[in-house]
Amino acid sequence: MIRTMVYHRKKIWVVFMICAVLLLGLVGRLLYLMGAQSEYYSKKADDLHERERDIKAARGKILDINGTILADNRTVCTVSVIHSQIKDPEKVIQVLARELSMDEEIIRKKVEKISSIERIRTNVEKTTGDAIREYALAGVKVDEDYKRYYPCGSLASKVLGFTGGDNQGIIGLEVKYDEILKGEPGKILTVTDARGVEIDGTGERRKEPVAGNTLRTSLDVNIQKYVQQAALKVMEEKQAERVSILLMNPQNGEIYACVNVPEFDLNDPFTLNTEETSSDRKKKQDLLNQMWRNPCLNDTYEPGSTFKIITMAAGLEEGVVSTEDRFFCPGYKVVEDRRIHCAKRTGHGAQNFVEGAQNSCNPVFIEVGLRLGVDNYYKYFKQFGLLKKTGIDLPGEAGTIMHNPKNMGEVELATVSFGQSFQITPIQLATTVSAIINGGNRITPHFGISVESADGTEVQTLEYPVETGIVSKETSRTVRTILETVVSEGSGKNAGIEGFSIGGKTATSQTLPRGSGRYISSFLGFAPAEDPKVLALCIIHNPQGMYYGGIIAAPVVRSIFENVLPYLGIAKTVTQTPSGENRADGVD
């Protein structure tokens, strides 16, 4: 009997100890969950009972160099519905269809869809959003939002770019600096029961959005407007397909203006700027992509005689030519089995190198190229930075299309020496020439100057790489002097301005296929010639009638300089008026 009682007592203790251990374990687990894991499970509970709606952040502004707003925000609304909270679906459908001018069936599908939240429409005008809000419809949410707005319309459209429905950058500076401009979105949090219905009296919690930073650019609205007017004028007068004009500081790479007409309306970027339309979705998208392209950096072209500046610099730097070297031009030059003509078929006769540059004489520059040879020419092609991209702060920059050195013979070298049989971008040409005329520093062309907070405080100064020693200062000085005589005495006379020393080079080249009757007329100029502060490149595609660069492109740059140089505070330094007869530079 006693043994039985002792046995049962042991069993009771064993059971008691097991229960005690389990109870202690449960208490420990409870303390762990309520203590160390309390924040985790509190968040889980909030997630279960809270519904959230995003609040877009105000996108940062884009300013020109003087603070003029180029890209801003307009207050709009986003209209959404929450299925579980709707009490009168038919009324909701009728009101939203009427106020938003939408088809009832489209709204019905969204209203009847079982989801946490369904967006009906974004970018709704604020007055319309306020009108919907006044109905106080259960389950209908009207949240304030932002839509990108461009005060200057089409000005610099292919530089600025535009944003999509969610305020994300699509092209141009908007996408390049998207991380700086976009800000951080906020949230509206509401408490609901297990069915997703809002609990009365709990109110809303808001996580306020953080506005994006402001981007200040080197663009100058006044210069951009004037350059765009000049481009539109010559495009209309010459019935050209398009005109591109770049205006930049060759000393530091800041771009004052970048015009590509026809431009497009930034506030309506999905409407084509031409009469050409298409119902085919893919073809229309191709047309839009073409409209949005920035030819100054997205497209390549044969530069023609403006590229003789590069051949000139390479020849002088290598020492294979001097300003006093004599040449004879009979109107052509025979290279291997090819007769390559000069623009002047009757020839320029005897001339020195400077006169050859003034006359834009092809045989002179072919001779310089042949003296350099393929290996040396490629050495300078690489040294000048022509085999890599400029690094401009816009997306989609194209690279140089050049012969493979192994396949380059004397004929190819001859044509390259005067800017034919290869292709580069306008920004590449402008950047390379800038390095040659500024003393040998290859700058990075750019638009972004600084990043500022919403209140205007500077957050970051944007910096760009510079390569030194591209050419010697002596070569740079000689090239500037020669190019000044091209304007004062040679084929670039129509770019001359009384009181200013202008340097430059004309070009007129035939597009592929040869003999099509299509030309590209261009002029590259800079001022003041002795210490360049402004470089301009004007390219006119397929002008009708007279097409010589010296006659139609040089005057465009002259008219721009006449207004821009005084605006930038560049004083006159020359007292004599350049002699001024119209003189064509000819076709390469």
C-alpha positions as CSV (number, residue, x, y, z in Angstrom):
1,M,0.0,0.0,0.0
2,I,2.8,2.4,1.0
3,R,4.7,1.5,-2.1
4,T,1.7,2.3,-4.2
5,M,1.2,5.7,-2.6
6,V,4.9,6.5,-3.1
7,Y,4.6,5.4,-6.7
8,H,1.5,7.6,-7.3
9,R,3.2,10.6,-5.5
10,K,6.1,10.3,-7.9
11,K,3.8,10.3,-10.9
12,I,2.1,13.4,-9.6
13,W,5.4,15.2,-9.2
14,V,6.5,14.2,-12.6
15,V,3.3,15.5,-14.1
16,F,3.5,18.6,-12.0
17,M,7.1,19.3,-13.1
18,I,6.2,18.7,-16.8
19,C,3.3,21.2,-16.4
20,A,5.5,23.6,-14.7
21,V,8.1,23.4,-17.4
22,L,5.5,23.8,-20.1
23,L,4.0,26.8,-18.2
24,L,7.4,28.4,-17.8
25,G,8.1,27.8,-21.5
26,L,4.8,29.4,-22.4
27,V,5.4,32.4,-20.1
28,G,8.9,32.8,-21.5
29,R,7.6,32.6,-25.0
30,L,4.9,35.1,-24.2
31,L,7.4,37.5,-22.7
32,Y,9.6,37.1,-25.8
33,L,6.8,37.8,-28.1
34,M,5.5,40.8,-26.0
35,G,9.0,42.1,-25.5
36,A,11.6,41.4,-28.1
37,Q,9.1,40.8,-30.9
38,S,6.5,43.4,-30.0
39,E,7.5,45.8,-32.7
40,Y,7.4,43.1,-35.4
41,Y,3.9,41.9,-34.5
42,S,2.6,45.4,-34.0
43,K,3.7,46.1,-37.6
44,K,2.0,42.9,-38.7
45,A,-1.2,44.0,-37.0
46,D,-1.0,47.5,-38.6
47,D,-0.5,45.9,-42.0
48,L,-3.5,43.7,-41.4
49,H,-5.8,46.5,-40.4
50,E,-4.4,49.4,-42.4
51,R,-5.0,50.3,-46.0
52,E,-2.5,52.6,-47.7
53,R,-2.7,55.0,-50.6
54,D,0.4,56.5,-52.2
55,I,1.0,60.3,-52.3
56,K,3.3,61.4,-55.1
57,A,6.2,63.6,-54.2
58,A,6.6,66.9,-55.9
59,R,9.2,66.4,-58.5
60,G,12.1,68.8,-58.4
61,K,12.2,71.8,-60.7
62,I,14.5,72.3,-63.6
63,L,15.9,75.8,-63.9
64,D,18.0,77.6,-66.5
65,I,21.2,79.3,-65.5
66,N,19.4,82.5,-64.4
67,G,16.7,80.6,-62.3
68,T,13.9,80.7,-64.9
69,I,11.7,77.6,-64.4
70,L,11.9,75.2,-67.3
71,A,10.1,72.3,-65.7
72,D,7.6,72.6,-62.8
73,N,4.6,70.8,-61.2
74,R,0.9,71.4,-61.4
75,T,-1.5,70.1,-58.7
76,V,-3.8,67.5,-60.0
77,C,-5.8,64.6,-58.4
78,T,-5.9,60.8,-58.4
79,V,-9.4,59.3,-58.1
80,S,-9.6,55.7,-56.7
81,V,-12.3,53.4,-55.3
82,I,-12.1,50.9,-52.4
83,H,-14.6,48.0,-53.2
84,S,-15.2,47.0,-49.6
85,Q,-16.2,50.5,-48.5
86,I,-18.6,51.4,-51.4
87,K,-22.3,51.6,-50.1
88,D,-24.0,52.8,-53.3
89,P,-22.1,51.4,-56.3
90,E,-24.6,52.7,-58.9
91,K,-24.4,56.2,-57.7
92,V,-20.6,56.0,-57.6
93,I,-20.5,54.8,-61.2
94,Q,-22.9,57.5,-62.4
95,V,-21.1,60.3,-60.6
96,L,-17.6,59.2,-61.7
97,A,-18.7,58.6,-65.3
98,R,-20.2,62.1,-65.5
99,E,-17.4,64.1,-63.7
100,L,-14.6,62.2,-65.4
101,S,-16.2,61.9,-68.8
102,M,-15.6,58.2,-68.9
103,D,-17.6,55.2,-70.1
104,E,-19.8,53.7,-67.4
105,E,-18.8,50.2,-68.3
106,I,-15.2,50.9,-67.8
107,I,-15.9,52.4,-64.3
108,R,-18.2,49.6,-63.4
109,K,-15.5,47.0,-64.0
110,K,-13.2,48.9,-61.6
111,V,-15.9,49.5,-59.0
112,E,-17.0,45.8,-59.0
113,K,-13.5,44.5,-58.9
114,I,-12.7,43.0,-55.5
115,S,-9.3,44.5,-54.6
116,S,-7.9,46.6,-51.8
117,I,-7.9,49.8,-54.0
118,E,-8.6,50.4,-57.6
119,R,-7.3,53.5,-59.4
120,I,-9.9,55.1,-61.7
121,R,-7.9,57.9,-63.2
122,T,-4.8,59.9,-62.5
123,N,-3.9,63.5,-63.5
124,V,-7.4,64.7,-62.9
125,E,-7.8,68.5,-62.9
126,K,-8.0,69.8,-59.3
127,T,-11.4,71.5,-59.9
128,T,-12.8,68.1,-61.1
129,G,-11.3,66.3,-58.1
130,D,-12.8,68.9,-55.7
131,A,-16.2,68.4,-57.3
132,I,-16.0,64.7,-56.8
133,R,-14.9,65.1,-53.2
134,E,-18.0,67.2,-52.5
135,Y,-20.3,64.3,-53.2
136,A,-18.8,62.5,-50.1
137,L,-19.3,59.1,-51.7
138,A,-18.4,56.2,-49.5
139,G,-15.4,54.2,-50.9
140,V,-14.3,57.0,-53.3
141,K,-11.0,58.5,-52.6
142,V,-9.7,61.7,-54.1
143,D,-6.0,62.3,-53.4
144,E,-3.9,65.3,-54.4
145,D,-1.2,64.6,-56.9
146,Y,1.4,66.3,-59.1
147,K,1.7,66.5,-62.9
148,R,4.8,67.8,-64.7
149,Y,4.3,71.2,-66.4
150,Y,6.6,72.9,-68.8
151,P,6.1,76.7,-68.8
152,C,8.0,77.2,-72.1
153,G,6.1,74.6,-74.1
154,S,8.4,73.3,-76.8
155,L,11.5,75.2,-75.8
156,A,14.5,72.8,-75.5
157,S,12.1,69.9,-75.7
158,K,14.7,67.3,-76.8
159,V,17.0,68.4,-74.0
160,L,14.6,68.6,-71.1
161,G,12.5,65.5,-72.0
162,F,9.3,64.7,-70.2
163,T,7.8,62.3,-67.6
164,G,5.3,59.4,-67.7
165,G,2.1,58.9,-65.8
166,D,3.9,58.1,-62.6
167,N,6.1,61.2,-62.9
168,Q,9.1,59.1,-63.9
169,G,11.6,60.5,-66.4
170,I,11.2,59.2,-69.9
171,I,13.8,61.1,-72.0
172,G,16.3,63.9,-71.7
173,L,17.4,65.5,-68.5
174,E,14.2,64.2,-66.8
175,V,15.5,60.6,-67.1
176,K,19.2,61.4,-66.7
177,Y,18.7,63.2,-63.4
178,D,15.6,61.2,-62.3
179,E,17.1,60.1,-59.0
180,I,17.8,63.7,-58.1
181,L,14.4,65.0,-59.2
182,K,11.9,62.3,-58.2
183,G,11.8,62.8,-54.4
184,E,10.3,60.2,-52.0
185,P,6.6,59.4,-52.1
186,G,4.4,59.6,-49.0
187,K,1.4,57.4,-47.9
188,I,-2.1,57.9,-46.5
189,L,-2.9,55.1,-43.9
190,T,-6.5,54.3,-42.8
191,V,-7.6,51.7,-40.2
192,T,-10.1,49.1,-41.3
193,D,-11.8,46.1,-39.9
194,A,-11.3,42.5,-41.1
195,R,-13.6,43.1,-44.0
196,G,-11.6,46.1,-45.2
197,V,-14.2,48.7,-44.1
198,E,-12.9,51.9,-42.5
199,I,-13.5,52.2,-38.8
200,D,-15.2,55.4,-37.9
201,G,-13.4,57.8,-35.7
202,T,-9.9,56.4,-36.3
203,G,-9.0,59.1,-38.8
204,E,-6.0,58.9,-41.2
205,R,-2.3,58.7,-40.7
206,R,0.0,60.4,-43.2
207,K,3.5,59.9,-44.1
208,E,4.4,63.1,-45.9
209,P,6.2,62.9,-49.2
210,V,9.7,64.5,-49.6
211,A,10.0,66.8,-52.6
212,G,12.7,66.2,-55.1
213,N,15.7,68.4,-55.5
214,T,16.0,71.1,-58.1
215,L,18.4,70.9,-61.0
216,R,20.0,74.1,-62.3
217,T,21.2,73.9,-65.8
218,S,23.6,75.9,-68.1
219,L,20.8,76.6,-70.6
220,D,19.8,80.2,-70.9
221,V,16.2,80.7,-71.9
222,N,16.9,84.0,-73.7
223,I,19.7,82.5,-75.8
224,Q,17.7,79.3,-76.4
225,K,14.7,81.3,-77.6
226,Y,16.8,83.4,-80.0
227,V,18.6,80.4,-81.4
228,Q,15.4,78.5,-81.9
229,Q,13.9,81.5,-83.8
230,A,17.0,81.6,-86.0
231,A,16.8,77.9,-86.7
232,L,13.0,78.1,-87.5
233,K,13.7,81.0,-89.8
234,V,16.4,79.3,-91.9
235,M,14.4,76.0,-91.9
236,E,11.4,77.9,-93.4
237,E,13.4,80.0,-95.8
238,K,15.4,77.0,-97.2
239,Q,12.5,74.5,-96.8
240,A,15.0,72.2,-94.9
241,E,14.0,68.9,-93.3
242,R,15.5,70.0,-89.9
243,V,18.0,72.3,-88.4
244,S,20.3,71.7,-85.4
245,I,22.2,74.4,-83.6
246,L,24.6,74.0,-80.6
247,L,25.9,76.9,-78.6
248,M,28.4,76.1,-75.8
249,N,31.3,77.5,-73.8
250,P,34.5,75.8,-75.2
251,Q,36.4,76.5,-72.0
252,N,34.2,74.5,-69.6
253,G,31.6,72.6,-71.7
254,E,28.5,74.4,-70.5
255,I,25.9,74.3,-73.2
256,Y,23.9,77.6,-73.5
257,A,21.5,76.4,-76.2
258,C,20.7,73.2,-77.9
259,V,18.1,73.5,-80.7
260,N,16.7,70.8,-82.9
261,V,13.8,72.1,-85.0
262,P,11.1,71.0,-85.4
263,E,10.7,70.6,-81.6
264,F,7.7,69.1,-79.9
265,D,5.2,70.2,-77.2
266,L,6.5,69.0,-73.8
267,N,3.0,69.4,-72.3
268,D,1.6,67.1,-75.1
269,P,4.5,64.8,-76.0
270,F,2.5,62.0,-77.5
271,T,1.0,64.2,-80.3
272,L,3.2,64.1,-83.4
273,N,4.6,67.4,-84.6
274,T,4.2,66.6,-88.3
275,E,1.3,65.9,-90.6
276,E,2.3,62.3,-90.8
277,T,0.0,60.0,-88.8
278,S,-0.6,56.3,-88.5
279,S,-3.2,54.1,-87.0
280,D,-0.7,51.3,-86.6
281,R,0.5,51.3,-83.0
282,K,4.1,50.2,-83.8
283,K,4.5,52.7,-86.6
284,K,3.2,55.6,-84.5
285,Q,5.6,54.6,-81.7
286,D,8.4,54.7,-84.2
287,L,7.3,58.2,-85.3
288,L,7.2,59.4,-81.7
289,N,10.6,57.9,-81.0
290,Q,12.0,59.8,-84.0
291,M,10.3,63.0,-82.9
292,W,11.9,62.7,-79.4
293,R,15.4,62.0,-80.7
294,N,18.0,64.7,-80.1
295,P,20.1,64.8,-83.4
296,C,22.9,66.7,-81.7
297,L,23.9,63.6,-79.9
298,N,21.6,60.7,-80.9
299,D,22.4,60.9,-84.6
300,T,25.7,60.8,-86.6
301,Y,26.5,62.5,-89.9
302,E,29.4,63.2,-92.2
303,P,30.8,66.5,-91.0
304,G,32.4,67.6,-94.2
305,S,34.9,70.5,-94.2
306,T,34.3,71.4,-90.6
307,F,36.3,68.3,-89.9
308,K,39.3,69.8,-91.6
309,I,40.0,71.6,-88.3
310,I,40.9,68.2,-86.8
311,T,43.2,67.3,-89.8
312,M,44.7,70.8,-89.5
313,A,45.4,70.4,-85.8
314,A,46.9,66.9,-86.2
315,G,49.1,68.0,-89.1
316,L,50.5,71.0,-87.2
317,E,50.9,69.0,-84.0
318,E,52.8,66.2,-85.7
319,G,54.9,68.8,-87.7
320,V,54.1,67.4,-91.1
321,V,52.8,70.8,-92.2
322,S,53.4,74.5,-91.4
323,T,51.5,77.7,-92.2
324,E,54.0,78.6,-94.9
325,D,54.0,75.2,-96.7
326,R,53.2,75.6,-100.4
327,F,50.6,73.5,-102.3
328,F,49.3,73.4,-105.8
329,C,45.6,72.6,-106.6
330,P,44.7,71.7,-110.2
331,G,41.1,71.0,-109.1
332,Y,41.7,67.4,-108.0
333,K,44.2,65.0,-106.4
334,V,45.0,61.5,-107.6
335,V,45.2,59.0,-104.7
336,E,46.0,55.4,-105.8
337,D,43.6,54.8,-108.6
338,R,41.1,57.5,-107.7
339,R,40.8,61.1,-108.8
340,I,39.3,63.1,-105.9
341,H,38.0,66.5,-106.9
342,C,38.3,69.8,-105.2
343,A,35.1,71.9,-104.6
344,K,36.5,74.2,-107.2
345,R,36.9,72.0,-110.3
346,T,39.2,74.5,-112.0
347,G,41.5,74.4,-109.1
348,H,42.9,77.0,-106.7
349,G,46.4,77.0,-108.2
350,A,49.4,77.8,-106.0
351,Q,48.6,78.5,-102.4
352,N,50.1,78.2,-98.9
353,F,48.5,76.2,-96.1
354,V,46.6,79.1,-94.6
355,E,45.2,80.0,-98.1
356,G,44.2,76.3,-98.5
357,A,42.2,76.5,-95.3
358,Q,40.6,79.8,-96.4
359,N,39.6,78.2,-99.7
360,S,38.5,74.9,-98.0
361,C,40.7,73.2,-100.6
362,N,40.3,69.4,-100.5
363,P,43.7,68.5,-102.2
364,V,45.6,70.5,-99.5
365,F,44.0,68.6,-96.7
366,I,44.3,65.3,-98.6
367,E,48.0,65.9,-98.8
368,V,48.2,66.7,-95.0
369,G,46.3,63.5,-94.3
370,L,48.7,61.4,-96.5
371,R,51.7,63.0,-94.9
372,L,50.3,61.9,-91.5
373,G,49.7,58.4,-92.6
374,V,47.1,55.9,-91.3
375,D,48.9,55.2,-88.0
376,N,49.5,58.8,-87.1
377,Y,46.0,59.8,-88.1
378,Y,44.5,57.2,-85.8
379,K,46.9,58.2,-83.1
380,Y,45.4,61.7,-83.2
381,F,41.9,60.4,-83.7
382,K,42.3,58.7,-80.4
383,Q,44.3,61.5,-78.7
384,F,41.6,64.0,-79.6
385,G,38.9,61.7,-78.0
386,L,37.0,61.0,-81.2
387,L,36.9,57.2,-80.6
388,K,35.0,57.5,-77.4
389,K,31.8,59.3,-76.4
390,T,31.8,62.8,-75.0
391,G,30.0,61.8,-71.8
392,I,27.4,64.5,-72.1
393,D,24.7,64.3,-69.4
394,L,21.9,63.1,-71.7
395,P,21.0,59.5,-72.6
396,G,21.5,57.8,-75.9
397,E,24.7,59.4,-77.1
398,A,25.9,57.7,-80.4
399,G,29.5,56.8,-81.0
400,T,31.8,57.7,-83.9
401,I,31.5,55.4,-87.0
402,M,35.0,55.0,-88.3
403,H,37.0,52.7,-90.6
404,N,38.8,49.8,-89.1
405,P,42.5,50.8,-89.2
406,K,43.3,47.4,-90.8
407,N,41.0,48.2,-93.7
408,M,42.0,51.8,-94.1
409,G,44.0,52.6,-97.2
410,E,45.2,55.8,-98.7
411,V,41.8,56.5,-100.5
412,E,39.9,56.1,-97.2
413,L,42.5,58.3,-95.4
414,A,42.2,60.9,-98.1
415,T,38.4,61.1,-97.8
416,V,38.5,61.1,-94.0
417,S,41.0,64.0,-94.0
418,F,38.3,66.4,-95.4
419,G,35.4,64.9,-93.4
420,Q,33.9,62.3,-95.6
421,S,33.3,58.5,-95.5
422,F,32.9,58.3,-91.7
423,Q,30.3,59.7,-89.3
424,I,30.3,61.5,-85.9
425,T,27.8,63.3,-83.8
426,P,27.5,67.1,-83.7
427,I,28.3,67.2,-80.0
428,Q,31.4,65.2,-80.7
429,L,32.6,67.6,-83.3
430,A,31.9,70.6,-81.1
431,T,33.6,69.0,-78.1
432,T,36.7,68.1,-80.1
433,V,37.1,71.5,-81.7
434,S,36.6,73.1,-78.3
435,A,39.7,71.1,-77.1
436,I,41.7,72.2,-80.1
437,I,40.9,75.9,-79.7
438,N,40.9,76.3,-75.9
439,G,44.6,75.4,-75.4
440,G,44.3,71.6,-75.5
441,N,41.8,70.7,-72.7
442,R,39.1,68.2,-73.7
443,I,36.1,69.3,-71.6
444,T,32.9,67.3,-71.0
445,P,29.9,69.0,-72.6
446,H,27.0,69.3,-70.1
447,F,23.8,70.9,-69.0
448,G,23.7,70.2,-65.2
449,I,25.3,72.9,-63.1
450,S,24.2,72.2,-59.6
451,V,21.6,70.5,-57.4
452,E,19.5,72.6,-55.0
453,S,17.0,71.8,-52.3
454,A,13.4,72.9,-52.7
455,D,14.2,76.1,-50.7
456,G,17.0,77.0,-53.1
457,T,19.9,75.9,-50.9
458,E,22.7,74.4,-53.0
459,V,23.2,70.7,-52.2
460,Q,25.8,69.8,-54.7
461,T,27.9,71.4,-57.4
462,L,28.1,69.0,-60.4
463,E,31.6,68.4,-61.7
464,Y,32.8,66.9,-65.0
465,P,36.1,65.4,-66.0
466,V,38.7,67.4,-68.1
467,E,41.5,65.8,-70.1
468,T,44.6,68.1,-70.6
469,G,47.3,68.0,-73.3
470,I,45.1,67.2,-76.3
471,V,47.2,69.5,-78.4
472,S,50.0,72.0,-77.5
473,K,49.1,75.6,-76.7
474,E,51.2,76.6,-79.7
475,T,49.1,74.4,-82.1
476,S,45.9,75.7,-80.5
477,R,47.0,79.3,-81.0
478,T,47.9,78.6,-84.7
479,V,44.6,76.9,-85.4
480,R,42.7,79.8,-83.9
481,T,44.7,82.2,-86.1
482,I,44.1,80.3,-89.3
483,L,40.4,79.9,-88.6
484,E,40.1,83.6,-87.9
485,T,41.4,84.3,-91.4
486,V,38.9,81.8,-92.8
487,V,36.2,84.2,-91.6
488,S,38.0,87.5,-92.2
489,E,39.4,86.6,-95.7
490,G,38.1,83.2,-96.8
491,S,35.0,81.0,-97.3
492,G,33.5,82.0,-93.9
493,K,33.2,85.8,-94.7
494,N,29.4,85.7,-94.2
495,A,30.0,85.0,-90.5
496,G,32.0,88.2,-89.9
497,I,30.7,90.8,-87.5
498,E,32.1,94.4,-87.3
499,G,34.1,94.8,-84.1
500,F,34.4,91.1,-83.3
501,S,37.1,88.6,-84.2
502,I,35.3,85.4,-85.3
503,G,37.0,82.1,-86.2
504,G,35.2,79.3,-88.0
505,K,34.9,76.8,-90.8
506,T,32.2,76.1,-93.4
507,A,31.1,72.8,-94.8
508,T,28.8,71.5,-97.5
509,S,28.6,67.8,-97.9
510,Q,26.5,65.4,-99.9
511,T,24.5,62.8,-98.0
512,L,24.4,59.1,-98.9
513,P,23.7,57.9,-101.5
514,R,26.0,60.3,-103.5
515,G,24.3,62.0,-106.4
516,S,20.9,62.1,-104.6
517,G,20.9,65.9,-104.6
518,R,20.6,66.0,-100.8
519,Y,23.1,68.1,-98.9
520,I,24.1,69.1,-95.4
521,S,25.2,72.7,-95.0
522,S,27.0,73.7,-91.8
523,F,29.2,76.2,-90.1
524,L,31.2,76.0,-87.0
525,G,32.3,79.3,-85.5
526,F,33.7,80.7,-82.2
527,A,34.4,84.1,-80.7
528,P,36.5,85.9,-79.7
529,A,39.0,84.2,-82.0
530,E,41.9,84.9,-79.7
531,D,40.2,83.6,-76.5
532,P,37.1,81.7,-77.4
533,K,34.1,82.1,-75.0
534,V,31.3,80.8,-77.3
535,L,31.3,78.1,-79.9
536,A,28.4,77.6,-82.3
537,L,27.6,74.8,-84.7
538,C,24.8,75.2,-87.2
539,I,23.7,72.2,-89.3
540,I,21.0,72.5,-92.0
541,H,19.7,69.2,-93.4
542,N,18.7,69.1,-97.0
543,P,18.1,72.8,-97.8
544,Q,16.4,73.6,-101.1
545,G,18.0,75.9,-103.6
546,M,21.3,77.4,-102.7
547,Y,23.0,74.9,-100.3
548,Y,26.5,76.1,-99.6
549,G,27.4,76.3,-95.9
550,G,29.2,79.6,-96.3
551,I,26.1,81.2,-97.8
552,I,23.2,79.8,-95.7
553,A,24.7,78.4,-92.5
554,A,27.4,81.1,-91.8
555,P,24.8,83.9,-91.7
556,V,22.7,82.0,-89.2
557,V,25.7,81.9,-86.8
558,R,26.5,85.5,-87.5
559,S,23.0,86.6,-86.5
560,I,23.2,84.5,-83.4
561,F,26.6,86.0,-82.4
562,E,25.3,89.5,-83.1
563,N,22.8,89.1,-80.3
564,V,24.5,86.6,-78.0
565,L,28.0,88.1,-77.7
566,P,26.8,91.5,-76.3
567,Y,24.3,89.6,-74.1
568,L,27.2,87.6,-72.6
569,G,29.2,90.7,-72.0
570,I,31.8,90.0,-74.7
571,A,33.2,93.4,-75.8
572,K,34.2,94.3,-79.3
573,T,37.9,94.1,-80.1
574,V,38.2,94.8,-83.8
575,T,37.6,98.1,-85.5
576,Q,37.7,97.2,-89.1
577,T,34.7,95.7,-91.0
578,P,35.4,92.4,-92.7
579,S,35.2,92.6,-96.4
580,G,31.9,91.0,-97.3
581,E,31.2,89.3,-100.6
582,N,29.2,86.1,-100.7
583,R,31.7,83.2,-101.2
584,A,30.7,79.6,-101.3
585,D,33.0,77.0,-99.8
586,G,31.9,74.4,-102.3
587,V,30.9,70.7,-101.9
588,D,33.3,68.2,-100.5
